[in-house]
Amino acid sequence: MEDIKIILMDILNRLDKIEEQLNKMNTIQEEVKKSTLNMDNHIEFINDIYDNVKKPLSYVSNKINNYMDYSSKLRELD
């Protein structure tokens, strides 16, 4: 009978340790979840900015490229 009590106490101790580890893991998981949400919000913000800047930036880039092509053609004529 005493052996069974010892075994049960050991099992209960192990369960307590497992429960502690599980609680720590849950805490870490909640922190990761919050961090992920913050990163998602940041990515959304950056995408919104990019969408607003994309067209004007493309316009300027195309104008510069056209000018460079024109300048190159003029040099070839000289």
N, CA, C and O atoms as a Tripos MOL2 file, in Angstrom:
@<TRIPOS>MOLECULE
protein
  312   311    78     0     0
PROTEIN
NO_CHARGES

@<TRIPOS>ATOM
      1 N           0.8200   -1.2030    0.0000 N.3       1 MET1
      2 CA          0.0000    0.0000    0.0000 C.3       1 MET1
      3 C           0.8600    1.2630    0.0000 C.2       1 MET1
      4 O           0.5510    2.2410   -0.6800 O.2       1 MET1
      5 N           1.9170    1.2230    0.7560 N.am      2 GLU2
      6 CA          2.8310    2.3680    0.8330 C.3       2 GLU2
      7 C           3.4940    2.6390   -0.5220 C.2       2 GLU2
      8 O           3.7480    3.7880   -0.8820 O.2       2 GLU2
      9 N           3.7640    1.5810   -1.2500 N.am      3 ASP3
     10 CA          4.3610    1.7270   -2.5800 C.3       3 ASP3
     11 C           3.4150    2.4710   -3.5290 C.2       3 ASP3
     12 O           3.8390    3.3040   -4.3310 O.2       3 ASP3
     13 N           2.1540    2.1520   -3.4180 N.am      4 ILE4
     14 CA          1.1630    2.8170   -4.2660 C.3       4 ILE4
     15 C           1.0910    4.3010   -3.9400 C.2       4 ILE4
     16 O           0.9620    5.1290   -4.8420 O.2       4 ILE4
     17 N           1.1730    4.6400   -2.6700 N.am      5 LYS5
     18 CA          1.1600    6.0540   -2.2620 C.3       5 LYS5
     19 C           2.3710    6.7880   -2.8230 C.2       5 LYS5
     20 O           2.2510    7.9170   -3.2990 O.2       5 LYS5
     21 N           3.5060    6.1640   -2.7690 N.am      6 ILE6
     22 CA          4.7390    6.7740   -3.2960 C.3       6 ILE6
     23 C           4.6090    6.9840   -4.8000 C.2       6 ILE6
     24 O           4.9550    8.0430   -5.3240 O.2       6 ILE6
     25 N           4.1130    5.9770   -5.4780 N.am      7 ILE7
     26 CA          3.9420    6.0820   -6.9330 C.3       7 ILE7
     27 C           2.9320    7.1860   -7.2680 C.2       7 ILE7
     28 O           3.1580    7.9770   -8.1840 O.2       7 ILE7
     29 N           1.8320    7.2370   -6.5320 N.am      8 LEU8
     30 CA          0.8300    8.2740   -6.7710 C.3       8 LEU8
     31 C           1.3850    9.6760   -6.5060 C.2       8 LEU8
     32 O           1.1010   10.6150   -7.2490 O.2       8 LEU8
     33 N           2.1740    9.8020   -5.4460 N.am      9 MET9
     34 CA          2.7940   11.1000   -5.1370 C.3       9 MET9
     35 C           3.7580   11.5140   -6.2480 C.2       9 MET9
     36 O           3.8140   12.6830   -6.6290 O.2       9 MET9
     37 N           4.5000   10.5620   -6.7510 N.am     10 ASP10
     38 CA          5.4190   10.8390   -7.8520 C.3      10 ASP10
     39 C           4.6420   11.2910   -9.0880 C.2      10 ASP10
     40 O           5.0250   12.2490   -9.7600 O.2      10 ASP10
     41 N           3.5570   10.5960   -9.3750 N.am     11 ILE11
     42 CA          2.7150   10.9640  -10.5200 C.3      11 ILE11
     43 C           2.1450   12.3730  -10.3240 C.2      11 ILE11
     44 O           2.1330   13.1720  -11.2600 O.2      11 ILE11
     45 N           1.6850   12.6720   -9.1410 N.am     12 LEU12
     46 CA          1.1360   14.0070   -8.8700 C.3      12 LEU12
     47 C           2.2130   15.0890   -9.0050 C.2      12 LEU12
     48 O           1.9420   16.1710   -9.5270 O.2      12 LEU12
     49 N           3.4080   14.8060   -8.5470 N.am     13 ASN13
     50 CA          4.5160   15.7610   -8.7020 C.3      13 ASN13
     51 C           4.8240   16.0020  -10.1700 C.2      13 ASN13
     52 O           5.0340   17.1360  -10.6010 O.2      13 ASN13
     53 N           4.8470   14.9270  -10.9190 N.am     14 ARG14
     54 CA          5.1100   15.0630  -12.3570 C.3      14 ARG14
     55 C           3.9990   15.8580  -13.0440 C.2      14 ARG14
     56 O           4.2630   16.6880  -13.9140 O.2      14 ARG14
     57 N           2.7780   15.5990  -12.6510 N.am     15 LEU15
     58 CA          1.6610   16.3560  -13.2170 C.3      15 LEU15
     59 C           1.7660   17.8440  -12.8730 C.2      15 LEU15
     60 O           1.4830   18.7000  -13.7110 O.2      15 LEU15
     61 N           2.1690   18.1440  -11.6550 N.am     16 ASP16
     62 CA          2.3610   19.5460  -11.2650 C.3      16 ASP16
     63 C           3.4260   20.2150  -12.1340 C.2      16 ASP16
     64 O           3.2620   21.3570  -12.5620 O.2      16 ASP16
     65 N           4.5130   19.4930  -12.3880 N.am     17 LYS17
     66 CA          5.5770   20.0470  -13.2340 C.3      17 LYS17
     67 C           5.0830   20.2550  -14.6620 C.2      17 LYS17
     68 O           5.3790   21.2700  -15.2920 O.2      17 LYS17
     69 N           4.3410   19.2980  -15.1530 N.am     18 ILE18
     70 CA          3.7840   19.4140  -16.5060 C.3      18 ILE18
     71 C           2.8330   20.6040  -16.5830 C.2      18 ILE18
     72 O           2.8410   21.3520  -17.5600 O.2      18 ILE18
     73 N           2.0260   20.7720  -15.5600 N.am     19 GLU19
     74 CA          1.0950   21.9050  -15.5330 C.3      19 GLU19
     75 C           1.8490   23.2370  -15.4980 C.2      19 GLU19
     76 O           1.4470   24.1880  -16.1670 O.2      19 GLU19
     77 N           2.9130   23.3140  -14.7410 N.am     20 GLU20
     78 CA          3.7400   24.5340  -14.7150 C.3      20 GLU20
     79 C           4.3180   24.8250  -16.0890 C.2      20 GLU20
     80 O           4.2890   25.9620  -16.5600 O.2      20 GLU20
     81 N           4.8440   23.7860  -16.7260 N.am     21 GLN21
     82 CA          5.4170   23.9730  -18.0600 C.3      21 GLN21
     83 C           4.3560   24.4040  -19.0640 C.2      21 GLN21
     84 O           4.6010   25.2500  -19.9240 O.2      21 GLN21
     85 N           3.1940   23.8190  -18.9440 N.am     22 LEU22
     86 CA          2.0980   24.1760  -19.8410 C.3      22 LEU22
     87 C           1.6810   25.6360  -19.6360 C.2      22 LEU22
     88 O           1.4150   26.3520  -20.6010 O.2      22 LEU22
     89 N           1.6290   26.0620  -18.3940 N.am     23 ASN23
     90 CA          1.3010   27.4630  -18.1150 C.3      23 ASN23
     91 C           2.3490   28.4070  -18.6880 C.2      23 ASN23
     92 O           2.0100   29.4590  -19.2310 O.2      23 ASN23
     93 N           3.6180   28.0350  -18.5710 N.am     24 LYS24
     94 CA          4.6890   28.8560  -19.1560 C.3      24 LYS24
     95 C           4.5440   28.9150  -20.6780 C.2      24 LYS24
     96 O           4.7000   29.9730  -21.2890 O.2      24 LYS24
     97 N           4.2480   27.7770  -21.2700 N.am     25 MET25
     98 CA          4.0810   27.7380  -22.7240 C.3      25 MET25
     99 C           2.8940   28.5890  -23.1670 C.2      25 MET25
    100 O           2.9610   29.2680  -24.1920 O.2      25 MET25
    101 N           1.8240   28.5520  -22.4040 N.am     26 ASN26
    102 CA          0.6560   29.3800  -22.7320 C.3      26 ASN26
    103 C           0.9810   30.8630  -22.6380 C.2      26 ASN26
    104 O           0.5350   31.6600  -23.4630 O.2      26 ASN26
    105 N           1.7600   31.2250  -21.6300 N.am     27 THR27
    106 CA          2.1660   32.6240  -21.4830 C.3      27 THR27
    107 C           3.0130   33.0600  -22.6810 C.2      27 THR27
    108 O           2.8020   34.1370  -23.2390 O.2      27 THR27
    109 N           3.9560   32.2310  -23.0640 N.am     28 ILE28
    110 CA          4.8080   32.5350  -24.2110 C.3      28 ILE28
    111 C           3.9680   32.6180  -25.4850 C.2      28 ILE28
    112 O           4.1730   33.5020  -26.3160 O.2      28 ILE28
    113 N           3.0310   31.6980  -25.6300 N.am     29 GLN29
    114 CA          2.1770   31.6950  -26.8180 C.3      29 GLN29
    115 C           1.3580   32.9760  -26.8960 C.2      29 GLN29
    116 O           1.1780   33.5150  -27.9870 O.2      29 GLN29
    117 N           0.8670   33.4690  -25.7920 N.am     30 GLU30
    118 CA          0.1040   34.7240  -25.7810 C.3      30 GLU30
    119 C           0.9950   35.9020  -26.1820 C.2      30 GLU30
    120 O           0.5560   36.7980  -26.9020 O.2      30 GLU30
    121 N           2.2370   35.8980  -25.7180 N.am     31 GLU31
    122 CA          3.1680   36.9680  -26.0920 C.3      31 GLU31
    123 C           3.4620   36.9240  -27.5890 C.2      31 GLU31
    124 O           3.5150   37.9600  -28.2510 O.2      31 GLU31
    125 N           3.6510   35.7240  -28.1090 N.am     32 VAL32
    126 CA          3.9050   35.5700  -29.5460 C.3      32 VAL32
    127 C           2.6800   36.0290  -30.3430 C.2      32 VAL32
    128 O           2.8110   36.6710  -31.3850 O.2      32 VAL32
    129 N           1.5170   35.7000  -29.8520 N.am     33 LYS33
    130 CA          0.2750   36.1050  -30.5230 C.3      33 LYS33
    131 C           0.1630   37.6300  -30.5860 C.2      33 LYS33
    132 O          -0.1900   38.1860  -31.6260 O.2      33 LYS33
    133 N           0.4630   38.3040  -29.4780 N.am     34 LYS34
    134 CA          0.4150   39.7660  -29.4580 C.3      34 LYS34
    135 C           1.4490   40.3520  -30.4180 C.2      34 LYS34
    136 O           1.1640   41.2930  -31.1590 O.2      34 LYS34
    137 N           2.6400   39.7860  -30.3920 N.am     35 SER35
    138 CA          3.7030   40.2750  -31.2670 C.3      35 SER35
    139 C           3.3290   40.0820  -32.7370 C.2      35 SER35
    140 O           3.5780   40.9530  -33.5700 O.2      35 SER35
    141 N           2.7360   38.9440  -33.0380 N.am     36 THR36
    142 CA          2.3170   38.6620  -34.4060 C.3      36 THR36
    143 C           1.2380   39.6440  -34.8580 C.2      36 THR36
    144 O           1.2510   40.1080  -35.9990 O.2      36 THR36
    145 N           0.3240   39.9510  -33.9790 N.am     37 LEU37
    146 CA         -0.7180   40.9180  -34.3070 C.3      37 LEU37
    147 C          -0.1030   42.2900  -34.5850 C.2      37 LEU37
    148 O          -0.5080   42.9750  -35.5240 O.2      37 LEU37
    149 N           0.8700   42.6880  -33.7730 N.am     38 ASN38
    150 CA          1.5540   43.9600  -34.0080 C.3      38 ASN38
    151 C           2.2690   43.9570  -35.3570 C.2      38 ASN38
    152 O           2.2410   44.9470  -36.0880 O.2      38 ASN38
    153 N           2.9060   42.8410  -35.6770 N.am     39 MET39
    154 CA          3.6140   42.7520  -36.9580 C.3      39 MET39
    155 C           2.6100   42.7820  -38.1130 C.2      39 MET39
    156 O           2.8680   43.4130  -39.1380 O.2      39 MET39
    157 N           1.4910   42.1190  -37.9600 N.am     40 ASP40
    158 CA          0.4450   42.1690  -38.9970 C.3      40 ASP40
    159 C          -0.0330   43.5980  -39.2230 C.2      40 ASP40
    160 O          -0.2200   44.0230  -40.3630 O.2      40 ASP40
    161 N          -0.2270   44.3310  -38.1430 N.am     41 ASN41
    162 CA         -0.6580   45.7280  -38.2630 C.3      41 ASN41
    163 C           0.4060   46.5690  -38.9630 C.2      41 ASN41
    164 O           0.0860   47.4380  -39.7740 O.2      41 ASN41
    165 N           1.6470   46.3100  -38.6510 N.am     42 HIS42
    166 CA          2.7320   47.0600  -39.2870 C.3      42 HIS42
    167 C           2.8020   46.7490  -40.7840 C.2      42 HIS42
    168 O           2.9640   47.6520  -41.6050 O.2      42 HIS42
    169 N           2.6800   45.4970  -41.1220 N.am     43 ILE43
    170 CA          2.7120   45.1030  -42.5370 C.3      43 ILE43
    171 C           1.5510   45.7530  -43.2900 C.2      43 ILE43
    172 O           1.7230   46.2360  -44.4090 O.2      43 ILE43
    173 N           0.4030   45.7600  -42.6870 N.am     44 GLU44
    174 CA         -0.7690   46.4110  -43.3010 C.3      44 GLU44
    175 C          -0.4910   47.9070  -43.5330 C.2      44 GLU44
    176 O          -0.8190   48.4500  -44.5880 O.2      44 GLU44
    177 N           0.1040   48.5480  -42.5530 N.am     45 PHE45
    178 CA          0.4420   49.9640  -42.6650 C.3      45 PHE45
    179 C           1.4140   50.1990  -43.8260 C.2      45 PHE45
    180 O           1.2140   51.1060  -44.6340 O.2      45 PHE45
    181 N           2.4570   49.3840  -43.9020 N.am     46 ILE46
    182 CA          3.4460   49.5250  -44.9720 C.3      46 ILE46
    183 C           2.8040   49.2820  -46.3360 C.2      46 ILE46
    184 O           3.0900   50.0030  -47.2920 O.2      46 ILE46
    185 N           1.9550   48.2920  -46.4310 N.am     47 ASN47
    186 CA          1.2650   48.0220  -47.7050 C.3      47 ASN47
    187 C           0.3870   49.1930  -48.1200 C.2      47 ASN47
    188 O           0.3250   49.5390  -49.2990 O.2      47 ASN47
    189 N          -0.2810   49.7920  -47.1730 N.am     48 ASP48
    190 CA         -1.1130   50.9610  -47.4850 C.3      48 ASP48
    191 C          -0.2630   52.1200  -47.9980 C.2      48 ASP48
    192 O          -0.6270   52.7900  -48.9650 O.2      48 ASP48
    193 N           0.8560   52.3450  -47.3480 N.am     49 ILE49
    194 CA          1.7510   53.4230  -47.8000 C.3      49 ILE49
    195 C           2.2680   53.1160  -49.1990 C.2      49 ILE49
    196 O           2.2820   53.9900  -50.0660 O.2      49 ILE49
    197 N           2.6890   51.8880  -49.4140 N.am     50 TYR50
    198 CA          3.1960   51.5090  -50.7330 C.3      50 TYR50
    199 C           2.1300   51.7180  -51.8100 C.2      50 TYR50
    200 O           2.4270   52.2250  -52.8920 O.2      50 TYR50
    201 N           0.9010   51.3300  -51.5150 N.am     51 ASP51
    202 CA         -0.1770   51.5230  -52.4920 C.3      51 ASP51
    203 C          -0.3730   52.9980  -52.8240 C.2      51 ASP51
    204 O          -0.6900   53.3420  -53.9630 O.2      51 ASP51
    205 N          -0.1890   53.8630  -51.8440 N.am     52 ASN52
    206 CA         -0.3590   55.3010  -52.0810 C.3      52 ASN52
    207 C           0.8070   55.9120  -52.8440 C.2      52 ASN52
    208 O           0.6300   56.9050  -53.5510 O.2      52 ASN52
    209 N           1.9810   55.3420  -52.7140 N.am     53 VAL53
    210 CA          3.1870   55.9290  -53.3150 C.3      53 VAL53
    211 C           3.5240   55.2730  -54.6500 C.2      53 VAL53
    212 O           4.2540   55.8460  -55.4580 O.2      53 VAL53
    213 N           3.0100   54.1080  -54.8760 N.am     54 LYS54
    214 CA          3.3800   53.3110  -56.0450 C.3      54 LYS54
    215 C           3.1510   54.0410  -57.3670 C.2      54 LYS54
    216 O           4.0570   54.0960  -58.1980 O.2      54 LYS54
    217 N           1.9910   54.5890  -57.5740 N.am     55 LYS55
    218 CA          1.6770   55.2170  -58.8550 C.3      55 LYS55
    219 C           2.5070   56.4790  -59.1020 C.2      55 LYS55
    220 O           3.0790   56.6210  -60.1830 O.2      55 LYS55
    221 N           2.5930   57.3970  -58.1380 N.am     56 PRO56
    222 CA          3.4340   58.5700  -58.3960 C.3      56 PRO56
    223 C           4.9020   58.1990  -58.6140 C.2      56 PRO56
    224 O           5.5860   58.8070  -59.4380 O.2      56 PRO56
    225 N           5.3740   57.2150  -57.8860 N.am     57 LEU57
    226 CA          6.7630   56.7890  -58.0340 C.3      57 LEU57
    227 C           6.9860   56.1760  -59.4150 C.2      57 LEU57
    228 O           8.0160   56.4240  -60.0430 O.2      57 LEU57
    229 N           6.0480   55.3940  -59.8820 N.am     58 SER58
    230 CA          6.1550   54.8110  -61.2270 C.3      58 SER58
    231 C           6.1520   55.9030  -62.2910 C.2      58 SER58
    232 O           6.8940   55.8310  -63.2710 O.2      58 SER58
    233 N           5.3270   56.8940  -62.0920 N.am     59 TYR59
    234 CA          5.2650   58.0020  -63.0350 C.3      59 TYR59
    235 C           6.6210   58.6970  -63.1400 C.2      59 TYR59
    236 O           7.1290   58.9170  -64.2400 O.2      59 TYR59
    237 N           7.1950   59.0370  -62.0080 N.am     60 VAL60
    238 CA          8.4950   59.7220  -61.9830 C.3      60 VAL60
    239 C           9.5670   58.8280  -62.5890 C.2      60 VAL60
    240 O          10.3950   59.2890  -63.3740 O.2      60 VAL60
    241 N           9.5520   57.5660  -62.2300 N.am     61 SER61
    242 CA         10.5400   56.6280  -62.7700 C.3      61 SER61
    243 C          10.4330   56.5230  -64.2850 C.2      61 SER61
    244 O          11.4490   56.5180  -64.9810 O.2      61 SER61
    245 N           9.2380   56.4420  -64.7890 N.am     62 ASN62
    246 CA          9.0460   56.3760  -66.2440 C.3      62 ASN62
    247 C           9.5300   57.6480  -66.9260 C.2      62 ASN62
    248 O          10.1450   57.5850  -67.9900 O.2      62 ASN62
    249 N           9.2620   58.7900  -66.3300 N.am     63 LYS63
    250 CA          9.7350   60.0530  -66.9130 C.3      63 LYS63
    251 C          11.2610   60.1010  -66.9650 C.2      63 LYS63
    252 O          11.8460   60.5190  -67.9650 O.2      63 LYS63
    253 N          11.8840   59.6750  -65.8970 N.am     64 ILE64
    254 CA         13.3530   59.6600  -65.8550 C.3      64 ILE64
    255 C          13.9000   58.6990  -66.9020 C.2      64 ILE64
    256 O          14.8490   59.0270  -67.6150 O.2      64 ILE64
    257 N          13.3090   57.5230  -66.9960 N.am     65 ASN65
    258 CA         13.7710   56.5560  -68.0000 C.3      65 ASN65
    259 C          13.5890   57.0890  -69.4110 C.2      65 ASN65
    260 O          14.4620   56.9100  -70.2600 O.2      65 ASN65
    261 N          12.4790   57.7310  -69.6640 N.am     66 ASN66
    262 CA         12.2590   58.3210  -70.9920 C.3      66 ASN66
    263 C          13.2880   59.3980  -71.2840 C.2      66 ASN66
    264 O          13.8010   59.4800  -72.4000 O.2      66 ASN66
    265 N          13.5900   60.2150  -70.3060 N.am     67 TYR67
    266 CA         14.5890   61.2620  -70.4860 C.3      67 TYR67
    267 C          15.9520   60.6440  -70.7610 C.2      67 TYR67
    268 O          16.6870   61.1080  -71.6320 O.2      67 TYR67
    269 N          16.2850   59.5960  -70.0140 N.am     68 MET68
    270 CA         17.5820   58.9450  -70.2030 C.3      68 MET68
    271 C          17.6760   58.3370  -71.5990 C.2      68 MET68
    272 O          18.7200   58.4260  -72.2460 O.2      68 MET68
    273 N          16.6050   57.7280  -72.0600 N.am     69 ASP69
    274 CA         16.5870   57.1650  -73.4090 C.3      69 ASP69
    275 C          16.7400   58.2640  -74.4540 C.2      69 ASP69
    276 O          17.4800   58.1080  -75.4250 O.2      69 ASP69
    277 N          16.0470   59.3620  -74.2530 N.am     70 TYR70
    278 CA         16.1290   60.4830  -75.1790 C.3      70 TYR70
    279 C          17.5430   61.0510  -75.2060 C.2      70 TYR70
    280 O          18.0750   61.3350  -76.2790 O.2      70 TYR70
    281 N          18.1590   61.2210  -74.0300 N.am     71 SER71
    282 CA         19.5240   61.7480  -73.9490 C.3      71 SER71
    283 C          20.4990   60.8060  -74.6280 C.2      71 SER71
    284 O          21.4320   61.2470  -75.3000 O.2      71 SER71
    285 N          20.2920   59.5470  -74.4590 N.am     72 SER72
    286 CA         21.1630   58.5470  -75.0910 C.3      72 SER72
    287 C          21.0640   58.6210  -76.6210 C.2      72 SER72
    288 O          22.0700   58.5340  -77.3240 O.2      72 SER72
    289 N          19.8700   58.7780  -77.1050 N.am     73 LYS73
    290 CA         19.6690   58.8740  -78.5550 C.3      73 LYS73
    291 C          20.2960   60.1510  -79.1020 C.2      73 LYS73
    292 O          20.8430   60.1500  -80.2050 O.2      73 LYS73
    293 N          20.2220   61.2320  -78.3470 N.am     74 LEU74
    294 CA         20.8310   62.4890  -78.7980 C.3      74 LEU74
    295 C          22.3600   62.3570  -78.8800 C.2      74 LEU74
    296 O          22.9820   62.8730  -79.8090 O.2      74 LEU74
    297 N          22.9470   61.6770  -77.9210 N.am     75 ARG75
    298 CA         24.4070   61.4700  -77.9490 C.3      75 ARG75
    299 C          24.8100   60.6270  -79.1420 C.2      75 ARG75
    300 O          25.8700   60.8400  -79.7290 O.2      75 ARG75
    301 N          23.9700   59.6720  -79.5010 N.am     76 GLU76
    302 CA         24.2840   58.8290  -80.6500 C.3      76 GLU76
    303 C          24.2600   59.6390  -81.9520 C.2      76 GLU76
    304 O          24.9810   59.3250  -82.8990 O.2      76 GLU76
    305 N          23.4460   60.6550  -81.9880 N.am     77 LEU77
    306 CA         23.3500   61.4750  -83.1920 C.3      77 LEU77
    307 C          24.5630   62.3780  -83.3590 C.2      77 LEU77
    308 O          24.9150   62.7610  -84.4750 O.2      77 LEU77
    309 N          25.1960   62.7130  -82.2470 N.am     78 ASP78
    310 CA         26.3700   63.6140  -82.3340 C.3      78 ASP78
    311 C          27.5370   62.9630  -82.9250 C.2      78 ASP78
    312 O          28.5890   63.5880  -83.0620 O.2      78 ASP78
@<TRIPOS>BOND
     1     1     2 1
     2     2     3 1
     3     3     4 2
     4     3     5 am
     5     5     6 1
     6     6     7 1
     7     7     8 2
     8     7     9 am
     9     9    10 1
    10    10    11 1
    11    11    12 2
    12    11    13 am
    13    13    14 1
    14    14    15 1
    15    15    16 2
    16    15    17 am
    17    17    18 1
    18    18    19 1
    19    19    20 2
    20    19    21 am
    21    21    22 1
    22    22    23 1
    23    23    24 2
    24    23    25 am
    25    25    26 1
    26    26    27 1
    27    27    28 2
    28    27    29 am
    29    29    30 1
    30    30    31 1
    31    31    32 2
    32    31    33 am
    33    33    34 1
    34    34    35 1
    35    35    36 2
    36    35    37 am
    37    37    38 1
    38    38    39 1
    39    39    40 2
    40    39    41 am
    41    41    42 1
    42    42    43 1
    43    43    44 2
    44    43    45 am
    45    45    46 1
    46    46    47 1
    47    47    48 2
    48    47    49 am
    49    49    50 1
    50    50    51 1
    51    51    52 2
    52    51    53 am
    53    53    54 1
    54    54    55 1
    55    55    56 2
    56    55    57 am
    57    57    58 1
    58    58    59 1
    59    59    60 2
    60    59    61 am
    61    61    62 1
    62    62    63 1
    63    63    64 2
    64    63    65 am
    65    65    66 1
    66    66    67 1
    67    67    68 2
    68    67    69 am
    69    69    70 1
    70    70    71 1
    71    71    72 2
    72    71    73 am
    73    73    74 1
    74    74    75 1
    75    75    76 2
    76    75    77 am
    77    77    78 1
    78    78    79 1
    79    79    80 2
    80    79    81 am
    81    81    82 1
    82    82    83 1
    83    83    84 2
    84    83    85 am
    85    85    86 1
    86    86    87 1
    87    87    88 2
    88    87    89 am
    89    89    90 1
    90    90    91 1
    91    91    92 2
    92    91    93 am
    93    93    94 1
    94    94    95 1
    95    95    96 2
    96    95    97 am
    97    97    98 1
    98    98    99 1
    99    99   100 2
   100    99   101 am
   101   101   102 1
   102   102   103 1
   103   103   104 2
   104   103   105 am
   105   105   106 1
   106   106   107 1
   107   107   108 2
   108   107   109 am
   109   109   110 1
   110   110   111 1
   111   111   112 2
   112   111   113 am
   113   113   114 1
   114   114   115 1
   115   115   116 2
   116   115   117 am
   117   117   118 1
   118   118   119 1
   119   119   120 2
   120   119   121 am
   121   121   122 1
   122   122   123 1
   123   123   124 2
   124   123   125 am
   125   125   126 1
   126   126   127 1
   127   127   128 2
   128   127   129 am
   129   129   130 1
   130   130   131 1
   131   131   132 2
   132   131   133 am
   133   133   134 1
   134   134   135 1
   135   135   136 2
   136   135   137 am
   137   137   138 1
   138   138   139 1
   139   139   140 2
   140   139   141 am
   141   141   142 1
   142   142   143 1
   143   143   144 2
   144   143   145 am
   145   145   146 1
   146   146   147 1
   147   147   148 2
   148   147   149 am
   149   149   150 1
   150   150   151 1
   151   151   152 2
   152   151   153 am
   153   153   154 1
   154   154   155 1
   155   155   156 2
   156   155   157 am
   157   157   158 1
   158   158   159 1
   159   159   160 2
   160   159   161 am
   161   161   162 1
   162   162   163 1
   163   163   164 2
   164   163   165 am
   165   165   166 1
   166   166   167 1
   167   167   168 2
   168   167   169 am
   169   169   170 1
   170   170   171 1
   171   171   172 2
   172   171   173 am
   173   173   174 1
   174   174   175 1
   175   175   176 2
   176   175   177 am
   177   177   178 1
   178   178   179 1
   179   179   180 2
   180   179   181 am
   181   181   182 1
   182   182   183 1
   183   183   184 2
   184   183   185 am
   185   185   186 1
   186   186   187 1
   187   187   188 2
   188   187   189 am
   189   189   190 1
   190   190   191 1
   191   191   192 2
   192   191   193 am
   193   193   194 1
   194   194   195 1
   195   195   196 2
   196   195   197 am
   197   197   198 1
   198   198   199 1
   199   199   200 2
   200   199   201 am
   201   201   202 1
   202   202   203 1
   203   203   204 2
   204   203   205 am
   205   205   206 1
   206   206   207 1
   207   207   208 2
   208   207   209 am
   209   209   210 1
   210   210   211 1
   211   211   212 2
   212   211   213 am
   213   213   214 1
   214   214   215 1
   215   215   216 2
   216   215   217 am
   217   217   218 1
   218   218   219 1
   219   219   220 2
   220   219   221 am
   221   221   222 1
   222   222   223 1
   223   223   224 2
   224   223   225 am
   225   225   226 1
   226   226   227 1
   227   227   228 2
   228   227   229 am
   229   229   230 1
   230   230   231 1
   231   231   232 2
   232   231   233 am
   233   233   234 1
   234   234   235 1
   235   235   236 2
   236   235   237 am
   237   237   238 1
   238   238   239 1
   239   239   240 2
   240   239   241 am
   241   241   242 1
   242   242   243 1
   243   243   244 2
   244   243   245 am
   245   245   246 1
   246   246   247 1
   247   247   248 2
   248   247   249 am
   249   249   250 1
   250   250   251 1
   251   251   252 2
   252   251   253 am
   253   253   254 1
   254   254   255 1
   255   255   256 2
   256   255   257 am
   257   257   258 1
   258   258   259 1
   259   259   260 2
   260   259   261 am
   261   261   262 1
   262   262   263 1
   263   263   264 2
   264   263   265 am
   265   265   266 1
   266   266   267 1
   267   267   268 2
   268   267   269 am
   269   269   270 1
   270   270   271 1
   271   271   272 2
   272   271   273 am
   273   273   274 1
   274   274   275 1
   275   275   276 2
   276   275   277 am
   277   277   278 1
   278   278   279 1
   279   279   280 2
   280   279   281 am
   281   281   282 1
   282   282   283 1
   283   283   284 2
   284   283   285 am
   285   285   286 1
   286   286   287 1
   287   287   288 2
   288   287   289 am
   289   289   290 1
   290   290   291 1
   291   291   292 2
   292   291   293 am
   293   293   294 1
   294   294   295 1
   295   295   296 2
   296   295   297 am
   297   297   298 1
   298   298   299 1
   299   299   300 2
   300   299   301 am
   301   301   302 1
   302   302   303 1
   303   303   304 2
   304   303   305 am
   305   305   306 1
   306   306   307 1
   307   307   308 2
   308   307   309 am
   309   309   310 1
   310   310   311 1
   311   311   312 2
@<TRIPOS>SUBSTRUCTURE
     1 MET1         2 RESIDUE 1 A MET
     2 GLU2         6 RESIDUE 1 A GLU
     3 ASP3        10 RESIDUE 1 A ASP
     4 ILE4        14 RESIDUE 1 A ILE
     5 LYS5        18 RESIDUE 1 A LYS
     6 ILE6        22 RESIDUE 1 A ILE
     7 ILE7        26 RESIDUE 1 A ILE
     8 LEU8        30 RESIDUE 1 A LEU
     9 MET9        34 RESIDUE 1 A MET
    10 ASP10       38 RESIDUE 1 A ASP
    11 ILE11       42 RESIDUE 1 A ILE
    12 LEU12       46 RESIDUE 1 A LEU
    13 ASN13       50 RESIDUE 1 A ASN
    14 ARG14       54 RESIDUE 1 A ARG
    15 LEU15       58 RESIDUE 1 A LEU
    16 ASP16       62 RESIDUE 1 A ASP
    17 LYS17       66 RESIDUE 1 A LYS
    18 ILE18       70 RESIDUE 1 A ILE
    19 GLU19       74 RESIDUE 1 A GLU
    20 GLU20       78 RESIDUE 1 A GLU
    21 GLN21       82 RESIDUE 1 A GLN
    22 LEU22       86 RESIDUE 1 A LEU
    23 ASN23       90 RESIDUE 1 A ASN
    24 LYS24       94 RESIDUE 1 A LYS
    25 MET25       98 RESIDUE 1 A MET
    26 ASN26      102 RESIDUE 1 A ASN
    27 THR27      106 RESIDUE 1 A THR
    28 ILE28      110 RESIDUE 1 A ILE
    29 GLN29      114 RESIDUE 1 A GLN
    30 GLU30      118 RESIDUE 1 A GLU
    31 GLU31      122 RESIDUE 1 A GLU
    32 VAL32      126 RESIDUE 1 A VAL
    33 LYS33      130 RESIDUE 1 A LYS
    34 LYS34      134 RESIDUE 1 A LYS
    35 SER35      138 RESIDUE 1 A SER
    36 THR36      142 RESIDUE 1 A THR
    37 LEU37      146 RESIDUE 1 A LEU
    38 ASN38      150 RESIDUE 1 A ASN
    39 MET39      154 RESIDUE 1 A MET
    40 ASP40      158 RESIDUE 1 A ASP
    41 ASN41      162 RESIDUE 1 A ASN
    42 HIS42      166 RESIDUE 1 A HIS
    43 ILE43      170 RESIDUE 1 A ILE
    44 GLU44      174 RESIDUE 1 A GLU
    45 PHE45      178 RESIDUE 1 A PHE
    46 ILE46      182 RESIDUE 1 A ILE
    47 ASN47      186 RESIDUE 1 A ASN
    48 ASP48      190 RESIDUE 1 A ASP
    49 ILE49      194 RESIDUE 1 A ILE
    50 TYR50      198 RESIDUE 1 A TYR
    51 ASP51      202 RESIDUE 1 A ASP
    52 ASN52      206 RESIDUE 1 A ASN
    53 VAL53      210 RESIDUE 1 A VAL
    54 LYS54      214 RESIDUE 1 A LYS
    55 LYS55      218 RESIDUE 1 A LYS
    56 PRO56      222 RESIDUE 1 A PRO
    57 LEU57      226 RESIDUE 1 A LEU
    58 SER58      230 RESIDUE 1 A SER
    59 TYR59      234 RESIDUE 1 A TYR
    60 VAL60      238 RESIDUE 1 A VAL
    61 SER61      242 RESIDUE 1 A SER
    62 ASN62      246 RESIDUE 1 A ASN
    63 LYS63      250 RESIDUE 1 A LYS
    64 ILE64      254 RESIDUE 1 A ILE
    65 ASN65      258 RESIDUE 1 A ASN
    66 ASN66      262 RESIDUE 1 A ASN
    67 TYR67      266 RESIDUE 1 A TYR
    68 MET68      270 RESIDUE 1 A MET
    69 ASP69      274 RESIDUE 1 A ASP
    70 TYR70      278 RESIDUE 1 A TYR
    71 SER71      282 RESIDUE 1 A SER
    72 SER72      286 RESIDUE 1 A SER
    73 LYS73      290 RESIDUE 1 A LYS
    74 LEU74      294 RESIDUE 1 A LEU
    75 ARG75      298 RESIDUE 1 A ARG
    76 GLU76      302 RESIDUE 1 A GLU
    77 LEU77      306 RESIDUE 1 A LEU
    78 ASP78      310 RESIDUE 1 A ASP
